[in-house]
Amino acid sequence: MDQTVETMAQKAAPMSESEKNAIIGGVLLSMLLAALDQTIVAPALPTIALALGYAEYLPWIVTGYLLT
């Protein structure tokens, strides 16, 4: 097992700065889009809850929307 870990560590090349920046940029972009999506849904929640007739299920409505 130790040989496998050592072999993998030797084969792995260090990431360049541009690769690191691309990963960080992708993560930040996905977080921005998730936050934007939440701000779009929040004002519509009372209307959605009234249309469905279940105002007490607002947290479930938000969770269901954000998961899909």
HELIX and SHEET records of a PDB file:
HELIX    1   1 ASP A    2  LYS A   11  1                                  10    
HELIX    2   2 GLU A   17  VAL A   41  1                                  25    
HELIX    3   3 ALA A   42  ALA A   44  5                                   3    
HELIX    4   4 LEU A   45  LEU A   52  1                                   8    
HELIX    5   5 ALA A   55  TYR A   57  5                                   3    
HELIX    6   6 LEU A   58  LEU A   67  1                                  10    
END                                                                             
